[in-house]
Amino acid sequence: MVSLTQVQKNKVQEIVSMMSLEEKIGQMNQASVSIVGGFDVPFEELIEMLTDGRISQGEFTKIMESAEQDYHEEDIRLGRVGSIMLQDAKKANELQKIAMEESRLGIPLIIGLDVIHGFRTVFPIALAEACSFDSDLFLRTARMAAKESRLQGINWHFAPMIDVSRDARWGRVSEGPGEDPFLVSEFAKAKVKGLQGDTSSPMNYVAACLKHFVAYGAAESGRDYNTTSMSTSLLHNVYLAPFKAAVNEGAATVMAAFNDLNGVPCTVNSEILRDILKREYGFSGFVVSDANGIRECVSHGIAINDQDAGLQAVNAGIDMDMGTGIYSSYLSQLVKTGELDERIINEAVERILSTKMWLGLFDNPYVNLEDRMDPIPSEHIQLALESAKKSIVLLKNENNILPLNREQKISIIGELADKSSEVVGAWSISWKEEDCVSILDGLKQNSDNIRYFQTGGLTEPINEEELKHALDFGDVIVAVVGETVNMSGEAASRSNIELPGDQKKLLKMVKTSNKPLVAIVMNGRPLALEWEAENIDAIVETWHLGIQMGNAVSDIIFGLTNPSGKLSVSIPRVTGQCPVYYNHPNTGRPGGKSKFTSKYIDVNNDVLYPFGFGLSYTSFNYTNLNVTEKNDLLAIGVEITNTGKRQGEEIVQLYVRDRVASIVRPVKELKGYKKISLEPGESQIIEFNLPKNNLGFYDNNGDYRLESGEFSIYVGKSSADCLSQTININF
């Protein structure tokens, strides 16, 4: 949690005691930069237009440089603004100067921004980075993003996004680390450490903001902003788990989700905000609404008007209003009429001021304008390359077609191959195209025998003449296929998650040539690739990897780096399987050969590629699983041998199944993982110490239970490929 000295706590109390009611409410108001004149939209809408492709990065920059902008200077001067969204170091200093030197009490602003997977140095999207199963990497990329953004005056990241996501139709699956609550929790803890942990200088850390609280990733039918309904046990065991882990790690702030949960919008849901988050979890930071979230409670139909929505939100535990001005418009009058207890406002303001105090803003509100990060330092580029390479997952490699021989003639096709602007992924708003390496440019770094053919197939019609030239030239065809950036992310749900456009048709045309075919899939969500998996020689899942995507892909394709990534999410065969996830509850009639079992009759019911799956250019063998009960833990050992011909890294995964319990439990649950490196022929014994307390679950009263009985322990290469041993445990 935000930790203050007694002197700092006293200072916060002193400031609150001097504040007028209006100044207190001002601290609870986050303003957005307004673009006025011929482009009259709020800043957050401009950001949305950038991220969903309605305007380009260049157009965004031009608007920000040339349009008249309202930074709410007078409101800041009068103490009516506590926070603002901004990415301009000079303007940040100007606004902080007004807040510190021209307002009555000299309270600094907390400046926030959606820094989701890197700032100037864009790293892989979270869904990709989670495939590295590398907590140290999660921490290091977050720490670098914090330092880069702090130089621009940004001291609050609306990240990490830790929604467990099981439905690939949902566009925002790209922003989170996948389908498994354990992996998402490990990701969440590491990101909080990375963003907040280096307090040796105020320029080294920012406030993390856990989002979206809670169950946004379970939006019905994968449609963004949609309703969510679930049991208490499911909520606690899956969707709350990463938030609890991150709160225990000390996260400074939390953002409420857009969705309703069991009929009550999270923005006005006191059960989750006050009872669970603040009381049960002991969260001491502050809670902010999502953009326009309070006003949307009127649209939900739970509030009669803005005033009612504001009253419900503040009573439920929303400490700061993002962008609507509802708190500023109505809370003062509600206190004066006795409808709102001022103690609720005092508590919110104390939480906000404590966070600002912890960030060092009262003593260090300004940034040094000389500290520019242009060009990007080499160590930042190297971390971007490392994270990108570790995030790539090799899905198929028939007849060891990969790695490619650099002496081969290689035809590159697919619109995405030479589009450097498409490597950054959804919710990247501070990058420059000059820093981005396209897949084509990356491949050319390692081979002089490459030609690119503009075959179309995604947003343009297939150019059959270009395709013919590609087939004539290449000994092997490399097709770069997938999604553009604006096809995933917020407000980008898809009802059909097959390859969009005519890309599958393009691949089928290549297939008729009998030329070896490699598919590089760059995307922001799992795509349904059943035909591709059956017909293409090699498939490399690259996701959107950030500025060093091209170089990372090239290193993998040509074998300079051995792929080590494992899927953070299941890949379905067809869209109709969604939502699909490995850790599902068992049924009374598990899917089988008999008709009267839980299955579809028109598709293989297994996923195409399971959670935790990923190939290597070498091979690993698992033997000698041994599980021993020791007091309060299980000691689990397994021997791993590199049976291939080159060095490789393997992510060893530990799963558990509670065979019989008072509520139906998942068929498998991830409980641990370790990454090891082995030389050819080398063996290593890997040991896990699993606390027995981790074998429990939450029941439908929200109580944590440990129940004696039979447990199966699995260790293996993926959720579907494990050794197993069963043990009886008494608690």
Long-range contacts (C-beta under 8 A, 24 or more apart in sequence): 1-247, 1-250, 1-252, 1-282, 1-283, 1-284, 1-285, 2-250, 2-252, 2-284, 2-285, 2-354, 2-355, 2-358, 3-250, 3-358, 4-354, 4-357, 4-358, 8-354, 8-357, 8-358, 9-354, 11-357, 11-362, 12-350, 12-353, 12-354, 12-357, 13-350, 15-105, 15-107, 15-353, 16-346, 16-349, 16-350, 16-353, 18-105, 19-79, 19-105, 19-349, 20-79, 21-332, 21-335, 21-342, 21-345, 22-79, 22-80, 22-332, 23-79, 23-80, 23-104, 23-105, 24-345, 24-346, 24-349, 25-80, 25-327, 25-328, 25-331, 25-332, 25-345, 26-75, 26-78, 26-79, 26-80, 26-81, 26-82, 26-328, 27-79, 27-82, 27-107, 27-320, 27-348, 27-349, 27-352, 27-353, 28-82, 28-314, 28-319, 28-320, 28-321, 28-327, 28-331, 28-345, 28-348, 28-349, 28-352, 29-80, 29-81, 29-82, 29-83, 29-320, 29-321, 29-325, 29-327, 29-328, 30-81, 30-82, 30-83, 30-84, 30-85, 30-112, 30-288, 30-320, 30-321, 30-322, 30-323, 31-72, 31-75, 31-81, 31-83, 31-84, 31-85, 31-323, 31-325, 32-84, 32-85, 32-323, 33-69, 33-70, 33-71, 33-72, 33-84, 33-85, 33-86, 34-69, 34-70, 34-72, 35-63, 35-67, 35-68, 35-69, 36-67, 36-68, 36-69, 36-70, 37-67, 37-68, 38-67, 39-63, 39-67, 42-323, 43-85, 44-85, 44-291, 44-292, 44-323, 47-114, 47-429, 48-490, 48-491, 50-429, 51-426, 51-427, 51-428, 51-429, 51-485, 51-486, 51-489, 51-490, 52-486, 52-489, 52-490, 52-491, 52-492, 53-484, 53-485, 53-486, 56-421, 57-421, 57-431, 57-432, 57-433, 60-429, 64-88, 71-95, 73-98, 76-103, 76-109, 77-102, 77-103, 78-103, 79-103, 79-104, 79-105, 79-107, 80-328, 81-109, 82-107, 82-109, 82-110, 82-320, 82-352, 83-109, 83-110, 83-111, 83-112, 83-156, 83-320, 84-109, 84-111, 84-112, 85-111, 85-112, 85-113, 86-111, 86-113, 86-153, 86-154, 87-113, 87-149, 87-152, 87-154, 87-429, 87-430, 88-152, 88-153, 89-151, 89-152, 89-153, 89-367, 89-369, 90-369, 91-153, 92-152, 92-153, 92-154, 92-367, 93-153, 93-366, 93-367, 93-369, 96-153, 96-361, 96-365, 96-366, 97-366, 99-365, 100-365, 107-353, 107-356, 107-362, 108-356, 108-361, 108-362, 108-365, 109-361, 109-365, 110-155, 110-156, 110-207, 110-352, 110-355, 110-356, 110-359, 110-361, 111-153, 111-154, 111-155, 111-156, 112-154, 112-155, 112-156, 112-157, 112-158, 112-209, 113-149, 113-154, 113-156, 113-157, 113-158, 113-429, 113-430, 114-157, 114-158, 114-159, 114-427, 114-429, 115-145, 115-149, 115-154, 115-157, 115-158, 115-159, 115-430, 116-158, 116-159, 116-161, 116-175, 116-426, 116-427, 116-428, 117-141, 117-145, 117-159, 117-175, 117-425, 117-427, 117-428, 117-546, 118-144, 118-145, 118-148, 118-384, 118-428, 118-431, 118-546, 118-547, 119-145, 119-148, 119-149, 119-152, 119-154, 119-430, 120-148, 120-373, 120-374, 120-376, 120-380, 120-430, 120-431, 120-432, 120-435, 121-145, 121-148, 121-376, 121-380, 121-381, 121-383, 121-384, 121-435, 121-546, 121-547, 122-384, 122-424, 122-425, 122-428, 122-430, 122-431, 122-435, 122-436, 122-546, 122-547, 123-383, 123-384, 123-387, 123-388, 123-546, 124-387, 124-388, 124-391, 124-425, 124-543, 124-544, 124-545, 124-546, 125-174, 125-175, 125-425, 125-426, 125-524, 125-543, 125-544, 125-545, 125-546, 126-160, 126-161, 126-174, 126-175, 126-176, 126-177, 126-187, 127-165, 127-173, 127-174, 127-175, 127-176, 127-177, 127-178, 127-524, 127-525, 127-543, 127-568, 127-569, 128-388, 128-391, 128-392, 128-425, 128-542, 128-543, 128-544, 128-545, 128-568, 129-177, 129-187, 129-387, 129-390, 129-391, 130-177, 130-178, 130-183, 130-184, 130-187, 130-568, 131-390, 131-391, 131-392, 131-393, 131-541, 131-543, 131-565, 131-566, 131-567, 131-568, 131-614, 132-387, 132-390, 132-391, 132-564, 132-565, 133-183, 133-566, 133-568, 133-651, 133-673, 133-675, 134-390, 134-675, 135-186, 135-187, 135-189, 135-190, 136-190, 137-386, 137-387, 137-390, 138-186, 138-187, 138-190, 138-191, 138-194, 139-190, 139-191, 139-193, 139-194, 139-197, 140-194, 140-383, 141-194, 141-383, 141-387, 142-190, 142-191, 142-193, 142-194, 142-195, 143-194, 143-195, 143-197, 143-198, 143-204, 144-380, 144-383, 145-194, 145-195, 146-194, 146-195, 146-196, 146-198, 146-204, 146-205, 146-206, 147-203, 147-204, 148-373, 148-380, 149-206, 149-430, 150-202, 150-203, 150-204, 150-205, 150-206, 150-367, 151-203, 151-367, 151-368, 151-371, 151-372, 151-373, 152-367, 152-430, 153-366, 153-367, 154-206, 155-206, 155-207, 155-359, 155-361, 156-206, 156-207, 156-209, 156-253, 156-359, 157-195, 157-206, 157-207, 157-208, 157-209, 158-209, 158-211, 158-255, 159-191, 159-195, 159-208, 159-209, 159-211, 160-187, 160-188, 160-191, 160-192, 160-195, 160-208, 160-210, 160-211, 160-246, 161-211, 161-212, 162-187, 162-188, 162-191, 162-210, 162-211, 162-242, 162-243, 162-246, 163-211, 163-212, 163-215, 163-216, 163-217, 163-239, 163-257, 164-217, 164-218, 164-238, 164-239, 164-241, 164-242, 165-217, 165-569, 166-217, 166-218, 166-579, 166-580, 166-581, 167-217, 167-218, 167-219, 167-221, 167-222, 167-578, 167-579, 168-222, 168-497, 168-525, 168-526, 168-527, 168-528, 168-569, 168-571, 168-572, 168-575, 168-578, 168-579, 168-580, 169-221, 169-222, 169-223, 169-493, 169-494, 169-495, 169-497, 169-525, 169-575, 169-578, 170-217, 170-219, 170-222, 170-223, 170-224, 170-493, 170-525, 171-224, 171-426, 171-487, 171-488, 171-489, 171-490, 171-491, 171-492, 171-493, 171-494, 171-524, 171-525, 172-216, 172-217, 172-224, 172-426, 172-489, 172-490, 172-492, 173-217, 173-488, 173-524, 173-525, 173-526, 173-569, 174-425, 174-426, 174-488, 174-489, 174-524, 174-525, 174-543, 174-544, 175-426, 175-427, 175-489, 175-490, 176-217, 177-568, 178-567, 178-568, 178-569, 178-611, 179-568, 179-569, 179-570, 179-581, 179-582, 179-583, 179-611, 180-568, 180-581, 180-582, 180-583, 180-611, 180-670, 181-237, 181-238, 181-239, 181-241, 181-242, 182-241, 182-669, 182-670, 182-671, 182-672, 183-568, 183-670, 183-673, 184-241, 184-242, 185-241, 185-242, 185-244, 185-245, 185-246, 186-245, 187-242, 188-242, 188-243, 188-245, 188-246, 188-249, 189-245, 189-246, 189-248, 189-249, 191-246, 192-246, 192-249, 192-250, 192-251, 193-249, 196-250, 196-251, 196-252, 202-359, 202-360, 202-361, 202-363, 202-364, 203-364, 203-367, 205-359, 206-359, 207-252, 207-253, 207-285, 207-355, 207-358, 207-359, 208-246, 208-251, 208-252, 208-253, 209-251, 209-252, 209-253, 209-254, 209-255, 209-288, 210-243, 210-246, 210-247, 210-251, 210-253, 210-254, 210-255, 211-254, 211-255, 211-257, 211-290, 212-255, 212-256, 212-257, 212-258, 212-259, 212-266, 212-290, 213-243, 213-254, 213-255, 213-256, 213-257, 213-266, 213-272, 213-273, 213-277, 213-287, 214-239, 214-240, 214-243, 214-257, 214-261, 214-266, 214-272, 215-239, 215-257, 215-259, 215-261, 215-266, 216-257, 216-258, 216-259, 216-266, 219-259, 222-493, 222-578, 222-579, 223-493, 224-490, 224-491, 224-492, 224-493, 225-258, 225-259, 225-491, 226-259, 227-259, 227-260, 228-259, 228-260, 228-261, 228-262, 229-261, 229-262, 229-263, 230-261, 230-262, 231-700, 232-698, 232-699, 232-700, 232-701, 232-702, 233-663, 233-697, 233-698, 233-699, 233-700, 233-702, 235-261, 236-698, 236-702, 237-697, 237-698, 240-276, 243-277, 243-281, 244-281, 247-277, 247-281, 247-282, 247-283, 248-281, 251-283, 251-285, 252-285, 252-355, 252-358, 253-285, 253-286, 253-287, 253-288, 253-355, 254-283, 254-285, 254-286, 254-287, 254-288, 255-287, 255-288, 255-289, 255-290, 255-322, 256-287, 256-288, 256-289, 256-290, 256-293, 256-318, 257-290, 258-290, 258-293, 258-296, 260-300, 260-302, 264-302, 265-293, 265-296, 265-297, 265-300, 265-302, 267-293, 267-294, 267-296, 267-297, 267-309, 267-313, 267-316, 267-318, 268-297, 268-302, 268-303, 268-309, 268-312, 268-313, 268-315, 268-316, 268-318, 269-316, 270-315, 270-316, 270-317, 273-316, 273-317, 273-318, 274-316, 274-317, 277-317, 278-317, 284-351, 284-354, 285-351, 285-354, 285-355, 286-319, 286-320, 286-348, 286-351, 286-352, 286-355, 287-317, 287-318, 287-319, 287-320, 288-318, 288-319, 288-320, 288-321, 288-322, 289-313, 289-318, 289-320, 289-321, 289-322, 289-324, 290-322, 291-322, 291-323, 292-322, 292-323, 292-324, 293-318, 293-322, 294-318, 294-321, 294-324, 294-326, 294-327, 295-324, 295-326, 306-330, 307-334, 310-334, 311-339, 311-340, 314-340, 314-344, 314-345, 314-348, 315-340, 315-344, 319-347, 319-348, 319-351, 319-352, 320-348, 320-352, 375-435, 376-435, 376-547, 381-547, 381-548, 384-546, 384-547, 384-548, 385-548, 385-551, 385-552, 385-555, 387-545, 387-546, 388-545, 388-546, 388-548, 388-549, 388-551, 388-552, 388-553, 389-552, 389-555, 389-556, 389-561, 390-564, 390-565, 391-542, 391-543, 391-545, 391-552, 391-565, 392-540, 392-541, 392-542, 392-543, 392-545, 392-552, 392-553, 392-556, 392-563, 392-565, 393-540, 393-541, 393-563, 393-565, 393-566, 393-567, 393-613, 393-614, 393-615, 394-538, 394-539, 394-540, 394-541, 394-556, 394-563, 394-565, 394-614, 394-615, 394-616, 394-617, 395-533, 395-539, 395-540, 395-541, 395-571, 395-609, 395-613, 395-614, 395-615, 396-533, 396-536, 396-537, 396-538, 396-539, 396-615, 397-537, 397-538, 397-615, 397-617, 398-537, 398-538, 399-537, 400-617, 401-476, 401-516, 401-518, 401-537, 401-538, 402-518, 402-538, 402-540, 402-556, 402-557, 402-559, 402-617, 403-556, 403-557, 403-558, 403-559, 403-617, 404-447, 404-476, 404-478, 404-518, 404-557, 404-558, 404-559, 406-446, 406-447, 406-449, 406-558, 407-449, 408-449, 408-475, 408-476, 409-449, 409-451, 409-473, 409-474, 409-475, 409-476, 410-443, 410-447, 410-449, 410-450, 410-451, 410-474, 410-475, 410-476, 410-477, 410-478, 411-451, 411-453, 411-470, 411-471, 411-473, 411-474, 411-476, 411-477, 411-478, 412-439, 412-440, 412-443, 412-450, 412-451, 412-452, 412-453, 412-470, 412-478, 412-480, 413-452, 413-453, 413-455, 413-457, 413-466, 413-467, 413-470, 413-477, 413-478, 413-479, 413-480, 413-506, 413-510, 414-455, 414-457, 414-458, 414-479, 414-480, 414-481, 414-503, 414-506, 414-520, 415-454, 415-455, 415-456, 415-457, 415-458, 415-459, 415-460, 415-480, 416-458, 416-480, 416-481, 416-482, 416-484, 416-522, 417-452, 417-480, 418-452, 419-484, 420-550, 421-485, 422-484, 422-485, 422-522, 422-544, 423-522, 423-544, 423-545, 423-546, 423-547, 423-549, 423-550, 424-485, 424-544, 424-546, 424-547, 425-485, 425-488, 425-489, 425-524, 425-543, 425-544, 425-545, 425-546, 426-485, 426-486, 426-488, 426-489, 426-490, 426-492, 426-524, 426-544, 427-489, 427-490, 428-485, 428-546, 431-547, 435-547, 436-547, 436-549, 437-547, 437-548, 437-549, 437-550, 437-551, 438-549, 438-550, 439-480, 439-520, 439-522, 439-542, 439-549, 439-550, 439-553, 439-554, 440-480, 440-550, 441-550, 442-549, 442-550, 442-551, 442-552, 442-553, 442-554, 443-478, 443-550, 443-553, 443-554, 443-557, 443-558, 445-550, 445-551, 445-554, 446-554, 446-555, 446-557, 446-558, 446-560, 447-558, 455-506, 456-502, 456-506, 457-481, 457-501, 457-502, 457-503, 457-505, 457-506, 458-484, 458-500, 458-501, 458-502, 458-503, 459-484, 459-501, 461-502, 462-502, 462-505, 462-506, 462-509, 464-509, 467-506, 467-509, 467-510, 471-510, 471-513, 471-515, 474-515, 475-515, 475-516, 476-515, 476-516, 476-517, 476-518, 477-510, 477-513, 477-515, 477-516, 477-517, 477-518, 478-518, 478-520, 478-557, 479-503, 479-506, 479-507, 479-510, 479-517, 479-518, 479-519, 479-520, 480-520, 480-522, 481-506, 481-507, 481-519, 481-520, 481-521, 481-522, 482-520, 482-521, 482-522, 482-523, 482-527, 483-522, 483-523, 483-524, 483-525, 483-527, 485-524, 485-544, 487-524, 488-523, 488-524, 488-525, 489-524, 492-524, 494-525, 495-575, 496-575, 497-525, 497-526, 497-527, 497-528, 497-572, 497-575, 497-578, 498-527, 498-528, 498-529, 498-574, 498-575, 499-527, 499-529, 499-532, 504-531, 504-532, 507-532, 507-535, 507-536, 508-535, 511-535, 511-536, 518-557, 520-553, 520-557, 522-549, 526-569, 526-570, 526-571, 526-572, 527-571, 528-571, 528-572, 528-573, 528-574, 528-575, 528-577, 528-608, 529-571, 529-573, 529-608, 530-573, 530-574, 530-603, 530-608, 533-608, 533-609, 541-565, 541-567, 541-571, 559-617, 562-616, 562-617, 562-618, 562-646, 562-647, 562-648, 562-649, 563-614, 563-615, 563-616, 563-617, 564-614, 564-616, 564-648, 564-649, 564-650, 564-651, 564-675, 565-614, 566-612, 566-613, 566-614, 566-651, 566-653, 566-718, 567-609, 567-610, 567-611, 567-612, 567-613, 567-614, 567-718, 568-611, 569-611, 570-607, 570-609, 570-610, 570-611, 571-607, 571-608, 571-609, 572-607, 572-608, 573-603, 573-604, 573-606, 573-607, 573-608, 574-603, 576-600, 576-603, 577-603, 577-605, 577-607, 580-607, 581-611, 582-607, 582-610, 582-611, 582-612, 582-667, 582-668, 582-719, 582-720, 583-611, 583-666, 583-667, 583-668, 583-669, 583-670, 583-719, 584-666, 584-667, 585-664, 585-665, 585-666, 585-667, 586-664, 586-665, 586-666, 586-667, 606-720, 610-718, 610-719, 610-720, 610-721, 611-670, 611-718, 611-719, 612-651, 612-653, 612-670, 612-717, 612-718, 612-719, 612-720, 613-717, 613-718, 613-719, 613-720, 613-721, 614-651, 614-718, 616-644, 616-648, 616-649, 616-650, 617-644, 617-646, 617-648, 618-642, 618-643, 618-644, 618-645, 618-646, 618-647, 618-648, 618-680, 619-643, 619-644, 620-644, 620-648, 620-650, 620-678, 620-717, 622-715, 622-716, 622-717, 622-722, 622-723, 623-723, 624-685, 625-713, 625-715, 625-723, 625-724, 625-725, 626-725, 627-713, 627-725, 627-727, 629-692, 629-727, 629-729, 632-691, 632-692, 632-693, 633-689, 633-690, 633-691, 633-692, 634-688, 634-689, 634-690, 634-692, 634-713, 634-727, 634-729, 635-687, 635-688, 635-689, 636-687, 636-688, 636-689, 636-690, 636-713, 636-715, 637-685, 637-686, 637-687, 637-688, 638-685, 638-686, 638-715, 638-723, 639-683, 639-684, 639-685, 639-686, 640-676, 640-678, 640-683, 640-684, 640-685, 640-686, 641-678, 641-681, 641-682, 641-683, 642-678, 642-679, 642-680, 642-681, 642-682, 642-683, 643-681, 644-680, 645-680, 646-680, 647-677, 647-678, 647-679, 647-680, 648-677, 648-678, 649-675, 649-676, 649-677, 649-678, 650-675, 650-676, 650-678, 650-717, 651-675, 652-676, 652-686, 652-715, 652-716, 653-715, 653-716, 653-717, 653-718, 653-719, 653-722, 654-688, 654-690, 654-713, 654-714, 654-715, 655-713, 655-714, 655-715, 655-716, 655-719, 655-722, 656-690, 656-695, 656-711, 656-712, 656-713, 656-714, 657-711, 657-712, 657-714, 658-695, 658-697, 658-707, 658-709, 658-711, 659-709, 659-710, 659-711, 659-712, 659-726, 660-709, 660-710, 661-697, 661-707, 661-709, 662-699, 662-705, 662-707, 663-697, 663-699, 663-700, 665-697, 668-714, 668-719, 670-719, 686-715, 688-715, 692-729, 692-731, 695-729, 706-731, 707-731
